[in-house]
Amino acid sequence: MANNGVSPSVEHALRERVKELTCLYEIAELSSRPGAARQEVLQGIVELLPRAWQYPEVCVAQIVLDGRTYRSPGFRDGVRRQGADIVLGGRRRGIVEVSYVEERPELDEGPFLREERELINAVAGQVALILARRKAEEDQARLQEQLRHADRLATIGVLAAGVAHELNEPLGGILGFAQLAKKCPGLPQQAKGDLERIEAASLHAREIIRKLMVFARQTPPRKALISLNQAVEDGLYFFAARCAKNGIELVRDLASGLPEIVADATQLNQVLANLIVNAIQAMPEGGTLTIQTAPHKRFVTVAVEDTGCGMSAEVLEKMFVPFFTTKGVGEGTGLGLSVVHGIVTAHGGRIRVKSKVGQGSRFEVQLPLPRRKAEKKGDSLRMKTEG
């Protein structure tokens, strides 16, 4: 008998339970460390595991997760293994595995105790919880960034609308007086040329203000049922010659039988024009410009893809921010993509962008289909289309 009247077998069992509980506690403490990377946490777990098993001197552990492996120091293939699947959202993501590198006596599960089976299952569950918590944190951070971005856009939109309204009246006066002055008899040629430049600058400024108004959603869209393919063809009509002149191959890949959408055709033309101009400017040495439409279950897409210079991650983060531009002074206002974002959002759509430096960019605009509601009354089924 051992000290205090406790049998060796009971004392041994208590020591094993203490080891197991200590392991779970240390895993919980490790996973709760602020700022700890996922890789660091998983590596820490595999280093904790061998100490919790009955024969730690011949025990090694590994975690295989999403194709990546984390192993305890001195890991080598074992002669006996015990494992538990890591399951998240009903999908197997990996495995937690403990091995003995030397043979040990047969117990409940080979050389492993029944409690060790419970422990490894608990560890696999803890790993799944860690993954779920990290994903939730990442989703929350992404959502917060999207909300901050939306708040910045809304604030800039309010400011843009105010500036546009304030500038419209004096700009109209400048343009009107310049046009009147041009009609004066006996006007010197130099003065006439200067007035024409004033008129051109005023018209350019008016166009910028119009874009600001669209971005701030001060110009409501005039929506109707339209064919997206026809809108694309109408838009490409003005760019075919420019593409040929710049050595750019224009590829049309328009899906047949594309369902109609509810949209403002003029504003969609503006979206396409901005995206196509950006694509052309991204290919100064020529390339391929592909315009593609496709149907989906709840929306249709129009994609503008180029083989140009592409965009860095830093540019991708800021490309929809008003007045942000990578072009030189006088070459762009930085409003084109902001206007695109404003129009697509006003239509209930969204934009997906893929880009790689040196390989090109793809802008995919998703526009919702008219919603259909099924209303069942008695034995009849009525379909209602909402505009």
C-alpha positions as CSV (number, residue, x, y, z in Angstrom):
1,M,0.0,0.0,0.0
2,A,1.1,3.6,-0.8
3,N,1.2,6.5,1.6
4,N,-2.1,7.7,3.2
5,G,-3.7,4.3,2.5
6,V,-4.0,5.0,-1.3
7,S,-3.3,2.0,-3.5
8,P,-0.7,2.3,-6.2
9,S,-3.3,1.7,-8.9
10,V,-5.5,4.5,-7.6
11,E,-2.6,6.8,-7.2
12,H,-1.5,6.1,-10.8
13,A,-5.0,6.7,-12.1
14,L,-5.2,10.0,-10.3
15,R,-1.8,11.1,-11.7
16,E,-3.0,10.2,-15.2
17,R,-6.3,12.2,-14.8
18,V,-4.3,15.2,-13.4
19,K,-2.0,15.1,-16.5
20,E,-5.0,15.0,-18.8
21,L,-6.8,17.9,-17.1
22,T,-3.6,19.9,-17.0
23,C,-3.2,19.3,-20.8
24,L,-6.7,20.6,-21.5
25,Y,-6.2,23.6,-19.2
26,E,-2.9,24.5,-20.9
27,I,-4.5,24.1,-24.4
28,A,-7.3,26.5,-23.3
29,E,-4.8,29.0,-21.9
30,L,-2.7,28.8,-25.1
31,S,-5.6,29.3,-27.4
32,S,-6.8,32.4,-25.4
33,R,-3.5,34.3,-25.7
34,P,-4.2,37.6,-27.4
35,G,-2.4,38.0,-30.8
36,A,-1.3,34.4,-31.0
37,A,-1.2,33.1,-34.6
38,R,-3.0,30.0,-35.5
39,Q,0.2,28.2,-36.4
40,E,1.7,29.1,-33.1
41,V,-1.3,27.7,-31.2
42,L,-1.4,24.4,-33.1
43,Q,2.4,23.9,-32.7
44,G,2.0,24.6,-29.0
45,I,-0.8,22.0,-28.7
46,V,1.3,19.2,-30.3
47,E,4.1,20.0,-27.9
48,L,1.8,19.7,-24.9
49,L,0.1,16.3,-25.9
50,P,2.9,13.8,-25.3
51,R,3.1,14.7,-21.6
52,A,-0.6,13.9,-21.1
53,W,-0.2,10.2,-22.2
54,Q,0.8,7.3,-20.0
55,Y,4.2,6.8,-21.6
56,P,5.5,10.3,-22.4
57,E,9.1,9.1,-22.9
58,V,8.1,7.2,-26.1
59,C,5.1,9.4,-27.1
60,V,5.0,11.8,-30.1
61,A,2.1,13.8,-31.5
62,Q,1.1,15.6,-34.7
63,I,-1.8,17.7,-36.0
64,V,-2.6,17.6,-39.7
65,L,-4.9,20.5,-40.7
66,D,-5.9,21.6,-44.2
67,G,-2.9,19.9,-45.6
68,R,-0.4,21.4,-43.2
69,T,1.4,19.3,-40.5
70,Y,2.5,20.3,-37.0
71,R,4.7,17.9,-35.1
72,S,6.1,17.5,-31.6
73,P,9.9,17.7,-31.2
74,G,11.7,14.5,-32.2
75,F,8.7,13.3,-34.1
76,R,9.1,10.0,-36.0
77,D,6.6,7.4,-37.2
78,G,5.2,5.4,-34.3
79,V,4.4,1.7,-34.0
80,R,1.0,2.3,-32.4
81,R,-1.3,5.3,-33.1
82,Q,-4.4,6.9,-31.7
83,G,-6.2,9.6,-33.6
84,A,-9.3,11.8,-33.7
85,D,-10.8,13.7,-36.6
86,I,-11.0,17.5,-36.6
87,V,-14.5,18.3,-37.8
88,L,-15.8,21.8,-38.5
89,G,-19.2,22.6,-40.0
90,G,-19.8,19.0,-40.7
91,R,-16.6,18.8,-42.8
92,R,-13.4,16.9,-41.9
93,R,-10.5,19.3,-41.8
94,G,-7.8,17.2,-40.4
95,I,-6.7,14.9,-37.6
96,V,-5.0,14.9,-34.1
97,E,-2.7,11.9,-33.7
98,V,-0.7,10.6,-30.8
99,S,1.8,7.7,-31.4
100,Y,4.1,5.5,-29.3
101,V,7.4,4.9,-31.1
102,E,8.0,1.7,-29.0
103,E,5.6,-1.1,-28.1
104,R,3.8,-0.9,-24.8
105,P,1.5,-3.3,-22.9
106,E,-2.0,-3.8,-24.3
107,L,-4.7,-1.8,-22.4
108,D,-8.2,-0.5,-23.4
109,E,-7.3,0.5,-26.9
110,G,-4.1,-1.1,-27.8
111,P,-1.5,0.5,-25.5
112,F,-3.9,3.4,-24.9
113,L,-6.3,4.0,-22.0
114,R,-10.0,4.6,-22.4
115,E,-9.5,8.0,-20.8
116,E,-6.9,8.8,-23.4
117,R,-9.4,8.2,-26.1
118,E,-11.7,10.7,-24.4
119,L,-8.8,13.1,-24.1
120,I,-7.8,13.0,-27.8
121,N,-11.4,13.4,-28.8
122,A,-11.6,16.5,-26.5
123,V,-8.4,17.9,-28.0
124,A,-9.8,17.5,-31.5
125,G,-12.9,19.3,-30.4
126,Q,-10.8,22.1,-28.9
127,V,-8.9,22.5,-32.1
128,A,-12.2,22.8,-34.0
129,L,-13.4,25.4,-31.6
130,I,-10.2,27.3,-32.0
131,L,-10.7,27.3,-35.8
132,A,-14.3,28.4,-35.5
133,R,-13.4,31.2,-33.1
134,R,-10.6,32.4,-35.3
135,K,-12.8,32.4,-38.3
136,A,-15.5,34.4,-36.4
137,E,-12.9,36.9,-35.4
138,E,-11.6,37.2,-39.0
139,D,-15.2,37.6,-40.3
140,Q,-15.9,40.3,-37.6
141,A,-12.7,42.2,-38.5
142,R,-13.6,42.0,-42.2
143,L,-17.1,43.2,-41.5
144,Q,-15.8,46.1,-39.4
145,E,-13.5,47.2,-42.2
146,Q,-16.4,47.0,-44.7
147,L,-18.5,49.1,-42.4
148,R,-15.7,51.7,-42.0
149,H,-15.3,51.7,-45.7
150,A,-19.0,52.2,-46.2
151,D,-19.0,55.0,-43.6
152,R,-16.1,56.7,-45.4
153,L,-17.9,56.4,-48.7
154,A,-21.2,57.8,-47.2
155,T,-19.4,60.7,-45.7
156,I,-17.6,61.5,-48.9
157,G,-20.9,61.2,-50.7
158,V,-22.5,63.8,-48.6
159,L,-19.6,66.2,-49.0
160,A,-19.5,65.5,-52.7
161,A,-23.2,66.3,-53.1
162,G,-22.7,69.6,-51.2
163,V,-19.7,70.6,-53.2
164,A,-21.4,69.7,-56.5
165,H,-24.5,71.8,-55.7
166,E,-22.3,74.8,-54.6
167,L,-20.2,74.6,-57.8
168,N,-23.0,74.1,-60.3
169,E,-24.4,77.6,-60.2
170,P,-21.1,79.6,-60.6
171,L,-19.9,77.1,-63.2
172,G,-23.1,77.5,-65.2
173,G,-22.5,81.3,-65.1
174,I,-18.9,80.9,-66.3
175,L,-20.0,78.6,-69.2
176,G,-22.9,80.8,-70.2
177,F,-20.9,84.1,-70.2
178,A,-18.1,82.4,-72.2
179,Q,-20.6,81.2,-74.8
180,L,-22.2,84.7,-75.0
181,A,-18.8,86.4,-75.3
182,K,-17.9,84.2,-78.2
183,K,-20.8,85.7,-80.2
184,C,-19.5,89.3,-79.8
185,P,-18.7,90.8,-83.3
186,G,-15.1,91.7,-84.1
187,L,-13.7,89.4,-81.4
188,P,-9.9,89.0,-81.8
189,Q,-8.8,85.5,-82.7
190,Q,-6.6,85.3,-79.5
191,A,-9.6,86.2,-77.3
192,K,-11.8,83.7,-79.2
193,G,-9.3,80.9,-78.6
194,D,-9.1,81.8,-74.9
195,L,-12.9,81.7,-74.6
196,E,-13.0,78.3,-76.3
197,R,-10.5,77.0,-73.7
198,I,-12.7,78.5,-70.9
199,E,-15.7,76.7,-72.4
200,A,-13.9,73.4,-72.7
201,A,-12.6,73.6,-69.1
202,S,-16.1,74.5,-67.9
203,L,-17.6,71.5,-69.7
204,H,-14.9,69.2,-68.2
205,A,-15.7,70.6,-64.7
206,R,-19.4,70.0,-65.3
207,E,-18.7,66.4,-66.2
208,I,-16.7,65.9,-63.0
209,I,-19.7,67.4,-61.0
210,R,-22.1,65.0,-62.8
211,K,-19.9,62.1,-61.8
212,L,-19.9,63.4,-58.2
213,M,-23.7,63.6,-58.3
214,V,-23.9,60.0,-59.5
215,F,-21.4,58.9,-56.8
216,A,-23.4,60.7,-54.1
217,R,-26.6,59.2,-55.6
218,Q,-28.2,62.6,-56.2
219,T,-29.3,61.5,-59.7
220,P,-31.8,58.7,-59.3
221,P,-31.6,55.9,-61.9
222,R,-34.4,55.5,-64.5
223,K,-34.9,51.8,-64.4
224,A,-36.6,49.6,-66.9
225,L,-36.4,46.0,-68.2
226,I,-33.3,45.9,-70.5
227,S,-31.1,43.3,-72.2
228,L,-27.6,43.3,-70.6
229,N,-26.2,41.9,-73.9
230,Q,-27.7,44.8,-75.8
231,A,-26.3,47.3,-73.3
232,V,-22.8,45.7,-73.7
233,E,-23.0,45.9,-77.5
234,D,-24.1,49.5,-77.4
235,G,-21.2,50.3,-75.1
236,L,-18.6,48.5,-77.2
237,Y,-19.7,50.3,-80.4
238,F,-17.7,53.3,-79.2
239,F,-14.6,51.4,-78.3
240,A,-14.0,48.9,-81.1
241,A,-12.1,51.4,-83.2
242,R,-10.0,52.6,-80.2
243,C,-9.1,49.0,-79.3
244,A,-8.0,48.3,-82.9
245,K,-5.9,51.5,-83.0
246,N,-4.1,50.5,-79.7
247,G,-3.4,47.0,-80.8
248,I,-5.9,45.4,-78.5
249,E,-7.9,42.4,-79.5
250,L,-11.5,42.8,-78.4
251,V,-13.2,39.5,-77.5
252,R,-17.0,39.3,-77.0
253,D,-18.2,36.3,-75.0
254,L,-21.9,37.1,-74.5
255,A,-24.2,34.3,-73.2
256,S,-27.2,33.5,-75.3
257,G,-30.6,33.6,-73.8
258,L,-29.6,35.9,-71.0
259,P,-32.6,37.0,-68.9
260,E,-33.5,40.7,-68.8
261,I,-32.7,42.8,-65.8
262,V,-34.2,46.0,-64.3
263,A,-31.6,48.7,-64.7
264,D,-30.8,52.2,-66.0
265,A,-29.3,51.6,-69.5
266,T,-27.5,54.9,-69.5
267,Q,-25.8,54.3,-66.1
268,L,-24.9,50.7,-67.1
269,N,-23.2,52.2,-70.2
270,Q,-21.3,54.5,-67.9
271,V,-20.1,51.5,-65.8
272,L,-18.9,49.7,-68.9
273,A,-17.3,52.8,-70.3
274,N,-15.3,53.4,-67.1
275,L,-14.2,49.7,-66.8
276,I,-13.3,49.5,-70.5
277,V,-11.3,52.8,-70.5
278,N,-9.4,51.5,-67.4
279,A,-8.6,48.2,-69.2
280,I,-7.4,50.0,-72.3
281,Q,-5.2,52.3,-70.3
282,A,-3.7,49.2,-68.5
283,M,-2.6,47.9,-71.9
284,P,-0.4,50.6,-73.5
285,E,1.5,48.0,-75.5
286,G,-1.6,46.2,-76.6
287,G,-3.2,43.0,-75.3
288,T,-6.6,41.3,-75.1
289,L,-9.8,42.8,-73.8
290,T,-12.5,40.3,-73.0
291,I,-16.2,41.2,-72.3
292,Q,-18.2,38.4,-71.0
293,T,-21.8,38.0,-69.8
294,A,-23.2,35.0,-68.0
295,P,-26.5,33.9,-66.2
296,H,-26.7,32.7,-62.7
297,K,-29.5,31.6,-60.4
298,R,-30.2,35.0,-58.9
299,F,-28.2,37.4,-60.9
300,V,-26.4,38.0,-64.2
301,T,-22.8,39.1,-64.6
302,V,-20.8,41.2,-67.0
303,A,-17.1,40.9,-66.7
304,V,-14.4,43.1,-68.2
305,E,-11.0,41.4,-68.3
306,D,-7.7,42.7,-69.6
307,T,-4.1,41.3,-69.9
308,G,-2.5,44.6,-68.8
309,C,-0.3,45.7,-65.9
310,G,-2.6,44.5,-63.1
311,M,-2.9,46.1,-59.6
312,S,-1.0,45.6,-56.4
313,A,-2.7,44.6,-53.1
314,E,-2.4,48.2,-51.9
315,V,-4.1,49.6,-55.0
316,L,-6.9,47.0,-54.8
317,E,-7.7,48.1,-51.2
318,K,-8.1,51.8,-52.3
319,M,-9.5,51.6,-55.9
320,F,-13.1,52.5,-55.0
321,V,-12.1,55.4,-52.8
322,P,-13.1,58.7,-54.5
323,F,-10.2,60.7,-55.9
324,F,-7.7,57.9,-55.5
325,T,-5.8,57.4,-58.7
326,T,-2.5,55.9,-59.9
327,K,-2.5,58.1,-63.0
328,G,-0.4,61.2,-63.5
329,V,-1.6,64.7,-62.8
330,G,-4.2,65.7,-65.4
331,E,-4.7,62.2,-66.6
332,G,-7.5,61.1,-64.3
333,T,-9.9,62.4,-61.6
334,G,-9.9,59.3,-59.5
335,L,-13.7,59.2,-59.7
336,G,-14.2,56.5,-62.4
337,L,-14.3,53.4,-60.2
338,S,-16.1,55.3,-57.4
339,V,-18.9,56.1,-59.9
340,V,-18.9,52.4,-61.0
341,H,-19.3,51.4,-57.3
342,G,-22.1,53.9,-56.7
343,I,-24.1,52.8,-59.8
344,V,-23.7,49.1,-59.2
345,T,-24.6,49.5,-55.5
346,A,-27.7,51.6,-56.4
347,H,-28.8,48.7,-58.6
348,G,-28.5,46.3,-55.7
349,G,-25.5,44.6,-57.3
350,R,-21.9,44.1,-56.3
351,I,-18.4,44.0,-57.9
352,R,-15.8,41.3,-57.7
353,V,-12.2,42.2,-58.6
354,K,-9.3,39.9,-59.3
355,S,-5.9,41.3,-60.3
356,K,-2.3,40.2,-60.4
357,V,0.6,42.5,-61.2
358,G,1.9,41.9,-64.7
359,Q,-0.9,39.6,-65.6
360,G,-4.0,41.8,-65.8
361,S,-7.3,42.4,-64.0
362,R,-10.9,41.1,-64.1
363,F,-13.8,43.2,-62.9
364,E,-17.0,41.2,-62.6
365,V,-20.3,43.1,-62.0
366,Q,-23.2,41.1,-60.6
367,L,-26.6,42.5,-61.2
368,P,-29.7,41.0,-59.6
369,L,-32.5,39.4,-61.6
370,P,-36.1,40.6,-61.0
371,R,-37.3,38.7,-57.9
372,R,-40.1,36.2,-58.4
373,K,-42.5,35.3,-55.5
374,A,-44.5,32.2,-55.5
375,E,-47.8,32.6,-53.8
376,K,-49.8,29.4,-53.4
377,K,-53.5,29.8,-53.0
378,G,-55.6,26.6,-52.8
379,D,-54.4,24.4,-55.7
380,S,-53.2,27.3,-57.9
381,L,-49.6,28.7,-57.9
382,R,-49.3,32.4,-58.9
383,M,-46.0,33.9,-59.9
384,K,-45.5,37.6,-59.1
385,T,-42.7,39.6,-60.6
386,E,-41.3,42.6,-58.7
387,G,-39.7,45.4,-60.6
